[in-house]
Amino acid sequence: MTINLDLLADRIGNGGTITREEALQLADLSGSALFPLFCAANRIKEHFVGDKVFLCSIINAKSGRCPENCSFCAQSAHHRTDAPVYSLIDEERMVACAKEAEKSGSSCYGIITSGTSVKKGDELDRICNAVRRIRRETGITPSCSLGIIDAETASALVAAGVETYHHNLETARSFFPNVCTTHDYEEDVETVRVAKQAGLKVCCGGIFGLGESAAQRIEMAFTLRELDVDSIPLNFLNPIPGTRLEGAHNITPMECLQTIALFRLILPTKRISICGGREKNLRDLQSWIFFAGASGTMIGNYLTTTGRAAEEDWQMLKDLNLSVANCCD
């Protein structure tokens, strides 16, 4: 039975939900049949989150030597890559980069550290001090991504002024053992719960093109719906030489857009941002992300790879007649 996308969009817009079976059916669409899917996703996005674009930026505040063996990660100690290796940067650098991100138009600035968890004591204190200064000296919203955390760490981040905690699930529970075997999927899920219980907003998504199926992409989306995360960053694999997935080419530009649209249908009220790998995987179709249901994107560089110049992204938004949201929107 063919799904009527107009009726589905009406149902979701009126507070209903898409079923897993319907999502799986839409995952089978291809060719010109995808365009009505994109239109439905864009309609739902504009209904729930508007048409302004949310920009975010990050800093790789501590790089390399991660003991986890995530198959895609250039910073894993299990891989031999050219990724930079350095200890936690100083407070001044974190604050300076936040100011640069604000000038670039970002409304959210993420402090990211490699490793399973942030070290309590000097590392956590330095990050918290930087966050306090960012709150005082800029108008940008600080967030952190410090790995698996406990309630004590979450409370310290809240006290410092962190608004959002970022922690990706990376993929579906059923596919996770193919990606990482050094910790359990439930540890990541529990970190999401701990952050929410502490009063933090949670930014939680994953990366596509690891070899997962379309059904597993949908599985992850429904897990995020169950966890009621606040925003979802979607990344697409940029294969890094020296990682286990260095030769992978598992996703096409249209699959990327189809995935974005399905996530919008499943998570209609959430901010969905397109982050790492968009330049390599979407190529000439980067601007289509907003018409497929995305409400934001990362601007500037990623953790170990460079993004395109901020001026190019601003020109793209100008050409699309899209305005940028500020941190208070």
N, C-alpha and C positions, 0 to 999 in steps of 0.2 A: 504494500500500500504506500503510495507516494504521500509525503508529508506536505501539507499546505503551509508554506512558510509565513504567509500573511496571517493566517489564523494562529500559528504558533507564536509569532511576534505579539499578536493581540493578547494571547493568554499570558505570556511572560510579562508584558507591559502592565497587565492588570493584577500582577502579584502571583501568577501561577509559576510553574516550573516545567522544565523539559525533563523527560525521563531518560534513563540511561539507554533504553532501547531506541528512542528517537534520535539521541545523539549518535549512536552507532550507525543508524541508517543514514544520517547526514554525513558521517565520515566516509561513506561509500560514494558520495557525489564526486563527479569529476567534470572536466571540461567546462562548457558554458553553463552547466547546471550549478556551478559554484557562485556565479554572480548574484542570483537571488538570495543565496545564503549570506553573502557579504552585505547585501542591502538590508536584510533582516537584522543582522548583527549591528550594523551601523544605526539603524532605527532604534534598537533597544539601548545602545550606548547613549545616544542623544537624549532619550527619554529619561534615563536614570542618572547619568553623570554629566550630561551636557556635551557641548562641542568644543570646549576649551582643552588645550593640550597641557598635560603636566610634565614638566621636565625635572630630571634628577641627575645628580652627579655623584661620583664616588672617589675615594682615595684608597689606594692599596697601602695601608698604613704599616703592614708587616707582611713580608713576602717570603715564600719558599719554605722548605724544610717541613712541610706538613706531613705528619705520620699517616694520614688517611690515604687510601689507594684508589680514589675516584678515577675512573678510566679516562676521563676527559681533561683532567686538571694538570696544568703546566707546573703548579706549585707543589705537587706531591713529591715526597722524598723517594717514592718508588719509581719515578720517571727521571730520565736524563734529558733536560730541556735547557733552553737558553733563558728561562725566566729569571728575573733578578732575585737575589737572596739577601735579605737584610732584616735586622731586628726592628722592633717598634720605633717609628719615627718620633721626633720630639713634638712637644705640645705646640710650639710656634709654627711648625710646618703644617700640622693639622688645621690650625686656625687660619693660616694664610691661604691654604687651599679652599677652605670654606668660603673665604671672601672672594676668591677667584670664581668659584662655582656660582656664587650669588650674582656676580657681574655678568656671567654667561647666561643668566636667566633661569637657573635652576631654583626650584622651590624646596628641594630636599637634598641633603648632603649626607652621604653614607661613609662612615669610618669602617673599613673592612680589614680584618686581620686573618692571616692564614693560621692553620692549626686546628686541632680538635676543639680547644677551648681557650679563652683568654686566661692569663695568669692573674690570680688575685694578688693584691699588693701593688707593686710599682706599675705594672702594665695597666691594670684596671684603673688605678688612681690617675695615671697620666691621661687616659682617655676621658675619664670623668671631668678632670680639670679642663681639658680642651673643650668638652661639650659646654661646660659652664661659660667659658669665654665666648664660644660661638653664639650662645644665647644672648650674652651681653653685647657683643660687638657686631653682630650681623642680624639680618631679618630672615635668614635661611633656617629651615627646620632640620635639626640634626637627627640622624639615625645611626644605628650601629649594627654590624654583622660580625659577631665575635665567636661564632661557633656554638657548640652546645653549652648552655648556661643553666645554673640552678636559680632558685628563688632569691637567694642572697644577692647574687650578681644582678639579677633583674631589678631588684629593689634599689640597688646602688645606681643603676642606670636611670631609673625613674627619678630618683632624688637629684641627679645631676642635670636633668632636663631633657633626656632622650625621649622623643615622642614615639618613634617607630623602631621595632626590632626586626631586622631582616634575617631570615633563615630559610633557605630553600630546602624542599624535599627532594629536589632534582628530578625525580621520575616517579613512576608508579611503584607501589609496594611490591607488586608481582615481578617487576623488572629490576628492582634495586640490587639484588645479589649479583647481577651482571655488571653493575656499575661500581659497587663498593662492597668490600667484605670486612673492613676494619672496624665498622660499627654497625649497629642495627638500625633499621628504618624507624623503629619505634622511639629511639633516642631523639631523632629529629622531630617526630611528632610531639614528643613530650616537651621539647624546648619551645615549640609553638604554644603549647598549653601553658607552660610556666610563664612565658612572656605575657600572654593575655591575662592570666590571673594576677600579674603584677600591675596591670593597668596600661601596659604598652600596646599600641597598635602593632599589628604584625603584617609584614611584607613577606610573602612566601610564594614561591613558584618553582620553576625548574628549567631544564634544558632539554631541547628536542634534537633528534638526529643522532641519538646514541645507539640506535638499533631497535628501539622500542616500536611496538605496533601502534596503529591509530587507536585501537581499543585501549591500550595502556595509557595513551595520552588522555583519553577520556576518563579512565580510572583515576588518574591523578587529579583531574579537574573536580571529580566528585568527592575525592578526599579533601580537597581544599574547601569545597562547599560545606562538608560536614564540620570542618574545623572553624568555619566562619572567619577566615582570615580577612584582613582589611584591604590589601592590595596584592596584585599578582604580577611579578616580573617574569616575562617569558624570554628565554634565551634560546639561541640556535647554535648548534655546534660549529665552532671554528677549529678544525682539527690542527692540533699543535704537534710539530715534529718531536718525537721522543716520548709521547704519551701512547697508551695502548690503542687509542683511536686515531692515530696520526693519518691513516689512509682512508678514514670513513667519509662517505658522501651519501648520507642516508635520507636527505630531505630536500625537496624542491621548493622554489619560491611559492608556487601555488599551494603546496602542502603547508608551508608556513602560514599563509593567509587563512587557509581552511582551519588550521589549529587555533589561530587567534579568534576566528568567528565562533568556533565551537565553545571556546572558553567564555566568550561573551554571552552566549546563550545559556550556559550552565551557571555562570556567575554574573548575572546581569547588572547588579548594583555596585560592583567592585571596580576600583581603578585597575586597569590592565596596561602595563608598560612593556614595551619591546626594548630589550637591552642587548646583551652581547650577541655577536654574530649576525646582526641584521644586515650589515654592509656586504658580507660575504655570501649570505644565503638568499637575501631578497634582491640584491643587486638593483636593477632598474625599477623594481616594484616596491622599494622602501616606502614611498609615499602612500601606497595602498593600505598600509597597516591601519591607518585611521578610518578608512572606509570599510575595513573588515572587523572593526569593533574595538581597536586599541584606543586608549584614552591618554597615553603618555609614552615617552621614550627617554632613554638615557642619552645625555649629551656629553661629549668629551670622551676621554679614554676609559678603557675597561681595566681589569686587574692586571693582565700581562700583555694585552694587545691594544693597539691604538684604534680609536674610533675616528670618524671623519671630522673635519674641521667644523667647529661650532657654527661658523658662518654659512656653511653648506646646509646645515639643518635649519637654521633660521630662514634661509632663502626658500627651502622646501615648504616650511610653514607659511611663509608669505605667499608663495605661489598657490597654495591650497586655500588661501583666505582663512587660515585658522589662527586664533589668538591663543596666547599662552596664559595659563592660570597662575596666580601667585599662591604663596604658601597658605594664605587664609581662605582660598576658595574651596 
